[in-house]
Amino acid sequence: MFYESWNELLRVPAAAGLAYLILIAAVRLSGKRTLAKMNAFDLAVTVALGSTLATILLNRQVTVAQGAAALVSLVLLQFATAWASVRFRSVRSLVKAEPTLLLRDGRMLHDALRRQRVTPDEVRQAVRTQGTGGLELVYAVVLETDGTFSVISHAQSGSGSALMDPGRPRTPSAGADRL
C-alpha cells in the first residue's frame, strides 16, 4: 500500500518543517564549532542527528516534541563535549585524535604512516596538491585531527613552533611523530 491515510501523509511534511526549524535553531545556537570540519565525535553526532530527524519524520509513534527534545539533547551533548574538550586535556584526548607527523625534512616516518594507515602515495599526493614537486622541499607533513594533511615547506617552516605541543616540551628536531 502506498499510504494509510491522508493524515499520515500530511504529517510527514508538517513534522519535517518543524523538526528542520528546530534542528537549524539548535545547531546555530551551539556555535560555529559545531559546523567545523568533523572529527570522529562530530561524525557520530551528525549521524545521530540525521537518524533522529528521519525517525521524527517517518515514525508516527514519535511526536514532534519528543523528536525536538532528542535533537536539542544531541546538540547540547555535542556543545558540552566541545566545551569540556577545550578546557580539559583528558576530555580532549578522549574525543579528538592528536595530529601526527608523517614526514619530516623530506623523509617519510614509516612507523607513523603504518599506525595511521596512510600510504606514502597519499603523502606524495598531499605534497603535490600543495604545488610542491619534491619531498626534499618539504619540512613536514602532518595528518591533522580531522583527517586532512598539512604540508609545510622549508621556506614556510619558520621556527617550527607550529609542530610543537605546548603541553609537552620538546624540540621540533626530536624526531617524535606525535605533535
C-alpha positions in Angstrom: 0.0 0.0 0.0 1.3 3.5 -0.8 -0.2 5.2 2.2 -2.6 4.5 5.1 -4.4 7.8 5.2 -4.1 11.4 4.1 -3.5 12.5 7.7 -0.4 10.3 7.9 0.8 11.5 4.5 0.4 15.2 5.6 2.1 14.5 8.9 5.5 14.0 7.3 5.9 17.4 5.7 4.4 19.1 8.8 6.8 17.3 11.1 9.7 17.9 8.6 9.2 21.6 8.7 9.0 21.8 12.4 11.9 19.4 13.0 14.0 21.1 10.4 13.5 24.6 12.1 14.3 23.1 15.5 17.5 21.4 14.2 18.7 24.6 12.4 18.0 26.7 15.6 19.8 24.2 17.8 22.8 24.0 15.5 23.0 27.8 15.2 22.8 28.3 19.0 25.5 25.7 19.6 28.1 27.9 17.7 30.4 27.8 14.8 32.5 24.9 16.1 29.5 22.6 15.5 29.9 23.2 11.8 33.7 22.9 11.7 35.5 20.0 9.9 34.5 16.8 11.6 36.4 14.5 13.8 35.1 11.1 14.9 32.9 12.6 17.6 31.4 15.2 15.3 30.7 12.5 12.7 28.9 10.3 15.3 26.7 13.3 16.4 25.9 14.1 12.8 24.8 10.6 12.0 22.8 10.6 15.2 21.1 13.9 14.3 20.3 12.5 10.8 18.9 9.3 12.2 16.8 11.2 14.8 15.4 13.5 12.1 14.5 10.5 10.0 12.8 8.9 12.9 10.8 12.1 13.7 9.6 12.3 10.1 8.8 8.6 9.5 7.8 7.1 12.8 4.3 8.2 13.8 4.8 6.9 17.4 7.5 9.7 17.9 5.9 13.1 18.5 7.5 16.2 17.1 8.0 17.4 20.7 9.9 14.1 21.6 12.0 14.5 18.4 12.8 18.1 19.2 13.9 17.1 22.7 16.1 14.4 21.1 17.6 16.8 18.6 18.3 19.5 21.2 19.7 16.9 23.6 22.2 15.7 21.0 23.3 19.3 20.1 23.7 20.1 23.8 25.8 17.0 24.4 28.0 18.0 21.4 28.3 21.5 22.8 29.1 20.3 26.3 31.7 17.9 25.0 33.3 20.6 22.8 33.3 23.0 25.9 34.9 20.3 28.1 37.5 19.4 25.5 38.6 23.0 25.2 39.1 23.2 29.0 40.3 19.7 29.9 43.1 17.8 28.2 41.8 14.4 29.4 38.4 15.0 27.7 40.2 16.3 24.6 42.3 13.2 24.3 39.2 11.0 24.6 37.2 12.9 22.0 39.8 14.0 19.4 42.8 12.3 17.9 46.1 14.1 18.0 47.8 15.4 14.9 50.6 13.0 13.7 53.8 13.9 11.9 54.1 11.8 8.8 57.1 13.3 7.0 60.0 15.3 8.4 62.7 17.1 6.4 61.7 15.2 3.3 61.8 11.8 4.9 58.8 9.6 5.5 58.2 8.4 9.1 57.2 4.9 8.2 56.1 3.8 11.7 53.7 6.8 11.9 52.4 6.0 8.4 51.7 2.4 9.4 50.0 3.4 12.7 47.8 5.9 10.9 47.1 3.6 7.9 48.4 6.2 5.4 50.4 5.2 2.4 53.5 7.0 1.1 51.5 7.7 -2.1 48.9 9.6 -0.1 51.6 11.8 1.4 53.1 12.4 -2.0 49.6 13.4 -3.3 49.2 15.9 -0.4 52.6 17.4 -1.3 51.7 17.6 -5.0 48.4 19.2 -4.1 50.3 22.0 -2.4 52.2 22.6 -5.6 55.5 21.1 -4.5 57.4 18.8 -6.7 60.0 17.3 -4.4 59.8 15.8 -0.9 63.2 17.3 -0.2 61.5 20.8 -0.3 59.1 19.8 2.4 59.8 20.5 6.1 56.8 18.5 7.4 53.5 16.7 6.5 51.1 16.4 9.4 47.9 14.3 9.5 45.5 16.6 11.3 42.8 15.6 13.7 40.1 16.0 11.0 41.9 13.7 8.6 43.4 16.4 6.4 47.1 16.8 5.5 49.0 19.9 6.3 52.1 20.4 4.2 54.8 22.8 5.4 57.7 23.7 3.1 61.1 24.5 4.3 60.5 28.1 3.2 57.4 28.3 5.4 58.7 26.4 8.4 59.9 29.3 10.4 60.9 28.2 13.9 58.8 25.0 13.6 56.8 26.1 16.7 53.5 25.1 15.0 54.8 21.5 15.2 55.2 21.6 19.0 52.5 20.9 21.5 52.9 23.4 24.4 51.7 20.8 26.9 54.7 18.6 26.0 58.0 20.4 25.9 60.4 19.0 23.3 62.3 20.4 20.4 60.9 20.0 16.9 64.0 18.0 15.9 63.4 15.3 18.5 62.0 13.1 15.7 58.8 12.2 17.5 55.8 11.7 15.2 53.2 12.9 17.8 52.6 16.6 18.0 
